[in-house]
């Protein structure tokens, strides 16, 4: 640990110390002044220069009044199982009025992606209790499955519902949720705190809150703090850990702001050219490890500016992750919650976590049939706009009825409603009963006889 008096100059959040060439890139520093202490890290170092990036505003600071302490290591987090049931700020400091938990280990917050050679393939289901996810975009342990939303859509409510309802099938296995809110308003932070406290499930959850008026640099650290605790619980204490990060677009905005302050060459829409690498350094910190019982699963939530799915943040996230859950503004306007648009949504690992003894034998075929039928609904709706609903064939009108019931009865559910996979599949068969049996081309004859014909009333539809 080394201390130096006085800085040479201050430019925004950057503090320059000339004549000091023994600092290391990424090294954590403490900058002391009359009003207190601010953290920072080494952004640039040379033979006779050290540039410190402050995690906060430098307004009012004078170079001659500063004293810097180089801590000799990157930022580390003291982690322990006692952190479950607690609320922290974006830097991992207690926010619930209780003393800091006793650390079982100190870990570098930057971590490292899992070595591909030791990864185990994700296969086991995580139930969210939400039909649109469990039935049609199933989440499995070790997967990274983002939620693509838009401004004003209920992604915060959906993220909280997933965090509170998520569960695993194995008895005797430990399950934990790490929830990190990035750049949220005070009202949103209060909503998360109250929702978790009222649920009675805070004891299995660690909540990290980075507020909109916190320093942008802290926003870059918060998801890494959360993932560091998750890695410790998953790979050292054999927990199955679900990490929710909301909103990753706020994270990317902070990265763009700091990149601009550093004078870096901008890329698409002003974001730094290393945005893809930066996101991947966090998204890839999940999975399963061979011969270890724990797992780490991620659900990053991000808003799409202007509802543009080709915006750099969702676009690059889609390349790194294994699918996406897309929320629809049209369904939200129609009063459907959660407003999941199932056609652009996808879980690439779903096929390995459903069917047989994992969920139910009819699950793969039912999901495929729902997708195919709902895609046909969109075509029929477009046709009805042109020629009118009365000019449609009886089969086309059946598709319109199916589409309405699919959205209102299967996709839509209460904000605190948990549906088991069996309940979701049974409801799916009820909705499919609105279609003639000849339209169920993705289902086998045996499945049609067992689940479709066996459930119809005398009128050819569910009673």
Protein Blocks (a to p, Z undefined) as FASTA:
>chain_A
ZZdehifbdehjbccdehiakbcehiacddddfklccddddfbdcfkbccdddebdfehi
afklpccddehiacdddddfklgopacdfkopafehpacdddfbdcdfklpaddfklpcc
dfbdcdehiaklmmmmcccehiacdddddehiaklmmmmmmmmmgccfbghiacdddddd
ehiafklmmmmmmmmmmnopmmmpccddddfkbcfklmmmmmmmmmmmmmmmmmmnopac
ddddddfklmmmmmmmmmmmnopacdeehiafklmmmmmmmmmmgcddehiabdcddddd
dddehhiakbmklmmmmmmmgcdddddfklmmnopacfddfklgccfklmmmgghjlmom
klmmmmmmmmmmmmmmmmmmmmmmmnopklpcfklmmmmmmmmmmmmmmmpccfkbccdf
klmmmmmmmmmmmpcfklmmmbcfklmmmmmmmmpcfkopaZZ
